[in-house]
């Protein structure tokens, strides 16, 4: 019998002003952790590109902390950081 961790998730760290495709296809956005806020917002999309997707949410500029989502996305997970934020995306 093989043990399997359930609900742990995978992560992607983003530390630049960028549009980042975190995952293609369906999945679960567990949480977003912002270590240091910057001058720009962080916007999350259910999409493979920000221009062609549904916005899941936005975190204001200079915000820090852990933002729990625990929601499904269908198309993909794209995160847009408008400044050099320290962002970690946890997903399945």
N, C-alpha and C positions, 0 to 999 in steps of 0.2 A: 504494500500500500504506500502511495506517495502522498506526502503532505503538501498542501497548496495554500498559500496565503491568499485570502479573499479580501478585496476592498482596500488593498494597500496602495495601489496606483503607481504611476510612472510620473516623472517630472521633467520639465524643460525650463532651464534658466535663461532669462533674457536680461541683458545688461546694456542695451543700446537703443537708440531711436530707430525702430524698425517695424516692419510688418512681418510677423513670424507665423508660418504654418506649423502649428504644433502637432496636429494629427489629421490624417485624411480618413474619411468615413465616420461611421457612428461611434459614439463613446459616451463617457460620463465625465463632465467637468466637476472635479471634487472641490478644489479651492484654488485661490490665487493668494500668494503671499507677497506683499510689497515690503521689502526691507528698508529701502530709503526712497522717499518720494522725490520727485524732480518737478520741473516746471510744466510738464505735460501730463495729460490724462492717459490712462490705460483702458483700451476698449476691446471687448471680447465679442467675437462673431461666431455663429454657426455657419461656417463657410470655408471654402478652400482659398478664397481671396476676400479681402474686406469689402471690395467694391460690389461683390455679387452675393452677399449673404444677409442673414438676419442678425441684428445686434442682440446679443444676450445681455450685455450690461456695460457700464462704464464706471471706472473708479477715478475720482477727481485727482487733479494734480496735487502734489505734495502730500497725498494720503499715504499712510503706512498701516501695516497690520495684516491680519489674515481675514480673507473674505470667503466664507463657506458658500458653495453653490449646490453641490450634489444634484445636478440636473443633467438630463440627456441632451446631446447634440446629435444631429442626423447626418449632416453633409461633411463636416470637418470642424476643426477648432483652429481659428486664427486669432492672434492677439496683436494689437497695434499699440506700440508704446510711442508717445509723442515726444519723449525726451529720454535721457539716459537713466531711466528708472532701474531699480534692482528688483526684478519680478521673477517669481517662481510659480509656474503653472503645474498643478497636480491633477492628473486625469487618469482615466482608464480607457 
